[in-house]
Amino acid sequence: MKELLTLFFIALTLSLSAQFHPMLDAQGVLKDADGFPVEDGPQEMTFRLYPDAVSNEALWSETVTLQVAGGAYQHYLGSLTPIDQRIFENTVYLGVSVDGVELTPRSTFTVTPYAIALTSCTGAVGDVKMSVLNPEEFTAENGACWELMSGQALPAESKLAGLTNWQNLPDARGRFLRSFDSRGSNGNDPERGNTPIPGSFQNDGFAAHKHELSESTRIVVPGVSGILAAVRGQYGCSGCYANSVVFLPMAENEPNTYNVLAHTHDMPQSGGTETRPKNINLYLYMRTR
């Protein structure tokens, strides 16, 4: 039966791929219980990242067969299974298992891996970026410093919160973006007032307008020349058609027998459920730290 192996040392250096997938260069020496390097040859090893020194719930794991010579091995963590950069926002412990037996104690990462969350990020804090990539894919390509703009709480320790005093990110889902106009009521965005706030939400609306009825809507009633003459004479309708009826308004204090030709027009509703230009929907992200 093989003796329990102990981890002699592990050196970690940071490497980033072109897609901003972090990889950690793990180098170590395996020795047996007597302190001698293990025999040369293949060793099945599993590397795991844990949130603490004793937890059994790994944040990430990767199993690989390595060729060991003089007890020494080298492997790039994350070369087989991508590592989520957000793992390194908190303290992380590395566990190494050989042939199913985890070596003790677990190693605590130094400050270098924690820089992954920032060094792999594109853009600057407060930047907004549109993308066809879903949040998981976007993070893998652009780093873990971006958040989907969906109205969620903004961590108080994030740099964006310190710069803006925001408690939540703007909810941009299904919304159009509008360029900031500092001129207030004298600019192109007057309804936001003279002290517009960047990132503020504005509900939909319609500009004031009116509908008019043309003369073609008048109804022709033949054989009522006496009524027409009386109407024209009393109300001075000089532009009426020869055989048209002028509908008169009915005053509130008049009985229903008066002005029996008075009526209203209903304008039928048409269109869909919203007013919008032609558009393409995309994910919208903002860098928060």
C-alpha positions in Angstrom: 0.0 0.0 0.0 1.4 3.4 -1.0 2.4 5.6 1.9 0.6 8.9 2.5 2.2 11.6 0.4 2.9 15.1 1.8 3.1 18.4 -0.2 6.5 19.9 0.1 5.8 23.2 -1.5 3.7 24.9 -4.2 4.6 28.1 -6.0 1.8 30.0 -7.8 2.2 32.6 -10.5 -0.6 34.3 -12.5 -1.2 33.8 -16.2 -4.0 35.2 -18.3 -5.3 33.9 -21.6 -6.4 36.1 -24.4 -10.0 35.5 -23.3 -9.2 36.6 -19.7 -9.5 33.1 -18.3 -7.1 33.1 -15.3 -4.6 30.3 -15.0 -2.3 29.7 -12.0 1.0 28.0 -12.5 1.2 25.4 -9.7 4.6 23.8 -9.0 5.3 21.4 -6.2 7.3 18.4 -5.0 5.7 15.2 -3.8 7.5 13.3 -1.0 6.7 10.2 0.9 6.4 9.9 4.6 10.1 9.4 5.0 10.9 12.6 3.1 12.0 11.1 -0.2 10.6 12.1 -3.6 8.0 9.7 -4.9 8.9 7.5 -7.8 9.0 8.9 -11.3 5.9 8.3 -13.4 2.3 9.4 -13.9 0.3 10.6 -10.9 -3.4 11.3 -11.0 -3.9 14.6 -9.2 -7.0 16.7 -8.4 -6.7 20.4 -7.6 -9.6 22.1 -5.7 -10.2 25.6 -4.6 -12.1 26.0 -1.3 -13.5 29.0 0.6 -11.8 27.9 3.8 -9.3 25.4 5.2 -11.8 22.7 6.3 -14.8 22.9 4.0 -15.7 19.9 1.8 -17.6 22.1 -0.7 -15.1 23.1 -3.5 -15.6 26.3 -5.5 -13.7 24.8 -8.4 -11.9 21.5 -9.2 -9.8 20.0 -12.0 -8.4 16.4 -12.3 -5.3 15.7 -14.4 -2.7 13.0 -14.8 0.8 14.5 -14.5 4.3 13.0 -15.2 6.3 13.4 -12.0 10.1 13.4 -12.1 12.2 13.5 -8.9 8.9 14.2 -7.1 8.4 17.5 -9.0 5.3 18.4 -11.0 3.9 21.5 -12.7 0.4 22.3 -13.8 -1.6 25.3 -14.9 -4.7 25.5 -12.8 -7.7 26.4 -15.0 -6.1 25.0 -18.2 -8.8 22.2 -18.4 -11.7 23.7 -16.4 -12.0 27.6 -16.6 -11.9 29.4 -13.3 -14.5 32.0 -12.5 -12.5 35.2 -11.6 -15.0 36.1 -8.9 -13.7 33.2 -6.8 -10.7 35.3 -6.0 -12.7 38.2 -4.5 -12.4 36.4 -1.1 -9.8 34.2 0.6 -9.2 31.0 -1.3 -7.5 27.7 -0.2 -5.9 25.2 -2.5 -6.4 21.5 -1.9 -4.3 18.9 -3.8 -5.3 15.2 -3.9 -3.0 12.4 -5.1 -4.7 9.1 -6.0 -7.8 10.3 -4.1 -6.0 11.4 -0.9 -6.0 15.1 -0.2 -2.6 16.4 1.1 -2.6 18.5 4.2 -2.5 21.3 5.1 -4.3 23.2 2.3 -2.4 26.2 0.9 -3.7 29.8 1.2 -3.2 31.9 -1.9 -1.0 34.9 -1.7 -2.2 38.4 -2.9 -1.3 37.7 -6.5 -4.4 35.6 -7.4 -6.7 38.2 -5.9 -5.5 40.6 -8.6 -7.2 38.5 -11.2 -10.6 40.0 -10.6 -9.2 43.4 -11.6 -6.4 42.7 -14.0 -8.6 40.6 -16.2 -11.3 43.4 -16.5 -11.7 45.6 -19.5 -12.9 49.2 -19.5 -13.2 51.6 -16.6 -15.6 52.0 -13.6 -18.9 53.4 -14.8 -18.5 52.3 -18.4 -21.6 50.8 -20.1 -21.2 48.1 -22.6 -23.8 46.3 -24.9 -23.3 42.7 -25.8 -25.0 39.6 -27.2 -23.2 37.5 -24.6 -25.1 36.3 -21.5 -23.7 37.2 -18.1 -21.6 34.1 -17.7 -20.1 34.3 -21.2 -19.6 38.1 -20.8 -17.7 37.6 -17.5 -15.4 35.0 -19.1 -14.5 37.4 -21.9 -14.5 40.8 -20.1 -13.7 40.0 -16.4 -15.7 39.9 -13.2 -15.9 43.7 -12.7 -19.1 44.1 -14.8 -22.7 43.7 -13.7 -25.9 43.3 -15.7 -27.9 46.4 -15.4 -31.0 44.8 -13.9 -31.8 47.0 -10.9 -30.0 44.8 -8.3 -28.4 46.1 -5.1 -24.9 47.6 -5.6 -22.4 46.5 -3.0 -21.4 49.4 -0.8 -17.7 48.5 -1.1 -17.8 48.7 -5.0 -16.0 51.7 -6.5 -19.0 52.7 -8.4 -21.1 53.0 -5.2 -18.4 55.3 -3.8 -18.4 57.5 -6.9 -22.2 57.8 -7.4 -23.7 57.1 -3.9 -26.0 54.6 -5.7 -27.6 51.8 -3.7 -28.8 50.0 -6.8 -27.8 49.7 -10.4 -30.2 51.3 -13.0 -32.7 48.7 -14.4 -32.1 49.0 -18.1 -34.0 45.8 -19.1 -36.2 46.6 -22.1 -35.3 50.3 -21.9 -33.8 52.7 -24.5 -30.7 54.8 -23.6 -30.8 58.6 -23.9 -27.7 60.8 -24.0 -27.3 63.1 -20.9 -28.3 66.7 -21.5 -27.2 69.1 -18.8 -29.2 72.1 -20.2 -32.4 70.9 -18.5 -35.5 72.8 -19.7 -33.4 74.6 -22.4 -32.2 71.3 -23.9 -33.6 68.3 -25.7 -34.7 66.5 -22.5 -36.8 69.3 -20.7 -39.1 67.0 -18.7 -36.1 65.9 -16.5 -35.9 69.4 -15.2 -32.9 71.7 -14.7 -30.9 69.3 -12.5 -31.0 66.1 -14.4 -29.4 63.0 -12.8 -27.3 60.6 -14.9 -28.7 57.1 -14.7 -32.2 58.2 -13.7 -35.3 56.5 -15.1 -37.9 58.4 -17.1 -41.4 56.9 -17.8 -42.9 56.8 -21.3 -45.0 59.7 -22.6 -46.5 61.3 -25.7 -46.1 64.9 -26.9 -49.3 67.0 -26.7 -51.4 66.8 -29.9 -55.0 67.1 -31.0 -57.3 65.4 -33.5 -59.6 67.3 -35.9 -62.6 66.2 -37.9 -62.8 67.4 -41.5 -66.0 68.5 -43.3 -66.2 65.2 -45.1 -67.6 63.7 -41.8 -70.8 65.6 -42.1 -73.9 63.5 -42.9 -76.1 64.3 -45.8 -79.8 64.3 -45.0 -82.0 65.0 -48.1 -85.4 66.7 -47.8 -84.7 68.8 -44.6 -84.2 72.2 -46.2 -86.4 73.9 -43.6 -84.3 72.6 -40.8 -81.1 73.5 -42.6 -82.3 77.1 -43.2 -83.2 77.5 -39.6 -79.9 76.2 -38.4 -77.9 78.3 -40.8 -79.9 81.4 -40.0 -79.5 81.0 -36.2 -75.9 79.9 -36.0 -74.5 81.7 -39.1 -73.2 78.6 -40.9 -72.1 80.2 -44.1 -69.7 77.4 -45.2 -72.1 74.4 -45.0 -72.8 72.0 -47.8 -76.1 72.5 -49.6 -77.7 69.3 -48.2 -75.7 68.8 -45.0 -76.8 69.0 -41.4 -74.8 70.9 -38.8 -74.8 68.9 -35.5 -75.4 71.3 -32.6 -74.0 70.8 -29.1 -76.4 70.2 -26.3 -76.2 72.3 -23.2 -76.2 70.6 -19.8 -79.4 72.5 -18.7 -81.4 71.7 -21.8 -83.8 68.7 -21.9 -83.1 65.8 -24.2 -85.8 67.1 -26.7 -83.6 70.1 -27.6 -80.8 69.9 -30.2 -81.7 66.3 -31.0 -79.0 66.2 -33.6 -76.2 66.7 -31.1 -73.8 63.8 -30.8 -70.2 62.9 -30.1 -67.4 61.1 -32.0 -65.4 58.3 -30.6 -61.9 58.0 -32.0 -61.2 54.2 -32.3 -58.0 52.9 -30.7 -55.3 51.4 -33.0 -51.8 50.1 -32.7 -49.9 47.8 -30.3 -49.1 48.0 -26.6 -46.1 50.3 -26.8 -44.6 53.1 -28.9 -41.1 52.2 -30.1 -38.7 52.5 -33.0 -37.2 49.6 -34.8 -34.7 48.0 -32.5 -32.4 45.1 -31.6 -32.3 43.8 -28.0 -28.9 43.3 -26.3 -27.6 42.7 -22.8 -26.5 45.9 -21.1 -23.6 45.8 -18.5 -21.9 48.4 -16.3 -18.5 48.2 -14.8 -18.9 48.5 -11.0 -15.4 48.0 -9.7 
